Amino acid sequence: MPAALLAVLGVTLLVVAALLAAVFWRRRWLLRRPGAFHCAARVVAGEERGLRRGWRPGYGRWVQDVFVWTPAPLLLRTVLVPVDAVSAARPLGPGEVRRPQHLAAATTLTGPRAMLEVAVCERDEALACRRPAADPTGLTRSPRSHL
């Protein structure tokens, strides 16, 4: 039925197949990035461009003190969130996050504009709870501290 509707609208199946192939390739490419993990994210307080108050599935990873989040399903956008502090993981309640399934813990990331929660499965908990970079003296700092 959907193929017939697309044919009536003038969209060829080749275009649909190319779009699906691009989405699957992008997903595979994202998961091969160093430190990438499957997660769900939401804004708890404040406002961050590209993030919502409700849980939304996607892929996350850290680049120094910046949390890089790519929302699913099309994986076209990338949201960069500078992070000042990361809290310890807390267990998720049953049914707290619907998609993706099998998420076990959530950690809170505090930035200059917003506070957000990132829910991950148990095996990716260490990746999500990464602390901001430390300087040689052992003090935790942010690269933006000089601004």
C-alpha positions as CSV (number, residue, x, y, z in Angstrom):
1,M,0.0,0.0,0.0
2,P,2.7,2.6,0.8
3,A,4.5,1.7,-2.4
4,A,1.4,2.4,-4.4
5,L,0.9,5.7,-2.6
6,L,4.4,6.8,-3.4
7,A,3.9,5.7,-7.1
8,V,0.8,7.8,-7.3
9,L,2.8,10.8,-5.9
10,G,5.5,10.3,-8.5
11,V,8.2,9.0,-6.2
12,T,10.1,6.0,-7.6
13,L,11.1,3.1,-5.5
14,L,14.7,3.7,-6.4
15,V,14.6,7.1,-4.5
16,V,13.0,5.4,-1.5
17,A,15.6,2.6,-1.6
18,A,18.4,5.2,-1.8
19,L,17.1,7.1,1.2
20,L,16.8,3.9,3.3
21,A,20.3,2.9,2.3
22,A,21.7,6.3,3.3
23,V,20.0,6.1,6.7
24,F,21.3,2.6,7.4
25,W,24.8,3.7,6.3
26,R,24.7,6.8,8.5
27,R,23.6,4.6,11.5
28,R,26.5,2.2,10.9
29,W,29.0,5.0,10.5
30,L,27.8,6.7,13.8
31,L,28.1,3.4,15.8
32,R,31.7,3.0,14.5
33,R,32.8,6.3,15.9
34,P,35.0,6.0,19.0
35,G,33.0,5.9,22.2
36,A,29.6,6.0,20.5
37,F,26.6,4.5,22.3
38,H,22.9,4.1,21.9
39,C,20.9,6.3,24.2
40,A,17.8,8.5,24.8
41,A,18.1,12.1,25.9
42,R,15.8,14.8,27.3
43,V,16.1,18.3,28.7
44,V,15.3,18.6,32.4
45,A,15.9,22.3,33.1
46,G,16.8,25.2,30.9
47,E,16.7,25.2,27.1
48,E,19.1,23.6,24.6
49,R,18.5,24.0,20.9
50,G,17.7,20.7,19.2
51,L,16.6,18.9,22.4
52,R,13.1,18.4,23.8
53,R,11.6,17.8,27.3
54,G,10.5,14.3,26.4
55,W,12.8,11.3,25.9
56,R,14.0,10.9,22.4
57,P,16.2,8.0,21.1
58,G,19.5,8.6,19.4
59,Y,23.2,8.1,19.5
60,G,25.7,9.9,21.8
61,R,29.4,10.2,22.2
62,W,31.9,12.5,23.9
63,V,34.4,14.8,22.2
64,Q,36.5,16.2,25.1
65,D,33.9,18.2,27.3
66,V,31.2,18.3,24.6
67,F,28.4,15.7,24.4
68,V,27.6,15.0,20.8
69,W,24.1,13.7,20.3
70,T,22.5,12.6,17.0
71,P,18.7,12.1,17.2
72,A,17.0,9.1,15.6
73,P,15.4,8.0,13.3
74,L,16.9,9.9,10.3
75,L,20.2,10.8,12.1
76,L,20.5,14.0,10.0
77,R,21.2,16.5,12.8
78,T,23.9,16.7,15.3
79,V,23.4,18.5,18.6
80,L,26.6,19.7,20.5
81,V,26.1,20.2,24.2
82,P,29.0,21.7,26.2
83,V,29.1,20.0,29.6
84,D,30.4,21.3,32.9
85,A,29.5,18.5,35.2
86,V,28.3,14.9,35.0
87,S,26.4,13.2,37.8
88,A,26.5,9.6,38.9
89,A,24.1,7.2,37.1
90,R,20.8,6.5,38.7
91,P,18.6,3.4,37.9
92,L,15.6,4.0,35.6
93,G,12.2,3.2,36.8
94,P,10.1,0.6,34.9
95,G,8.4,2.2,31.9
96,E,10.2,5.6,32.4
97,V,11.7,5.4,28.9
98,R,9.7,3.6,26.2
99,R,12.2,3.8,23.3
100,P,14.8,2.4,22.9
101,Q,14.1,-0.6,25.2
102,H,16.5,-2.2,27.6
103,L,17.8,1.1,29.0
104,A,19.0,0.7,32.6
105,A,20.4,3.9,33.9
106,A,20.3,7.7,33.5
107,T,22.9,10.3,34.1
108,T,22.5,14.0,34.4
109,L,24.7,16.4,32.4
110,T,24.9,20.0,33.5
111,G,25.9,22.6,31.0
112,P,25.8,26.4,30.8
113,R,22.4,26.6,29.2
114,A,20.6,23.5,30.2
115,M,20.6,20.4,32.3
116,L,19.8,17.2,30.5
117,E,19.4,13.5,31.2
118,V,20.9,10.7,29.1
119,A,19.5,7.2,29.5
120,V,21.8,4.3,28.5
121,C,21.9,0.5,28.7
122,E,24.0,-1.1,31.4
123,R,27.0,-1.9,29.2
124,D,27.3,1.7,28.0
125,E,27.0,3.3,31.5
126,A,30.7,4.0,31.7
127,L,30.7,5.8,28.4
128,A,27.8,8.1,29.3
129,C,29.2,8.9,32.8
130,R,32.5,10.2,31.5
131,R,33.8,13.1,33.5
132,P,35.0,16.4,32.0
133,A,38.7,16.7,31.2
134,A,41.2,17.1,34.0
135,D,44.2,19.3,33.9
136,P,47.7,18.1,34.9
137,T,47.2,19.3,38.5
138,G,44.3,16.9,38.9
139,L,41.6,19.5,39.1
140,T,38.5,19.0,37.0
141,R,38.0,21.9,34.6
142,S,36.3,22.9,31.5
143,P,38.1,24.2,28.4
144,R,35.7,27.2,28.5
145,S,36.8,28.2,32.0
146,H,39.1,31.0,30.7
147,L,36.3,32.8,28.9
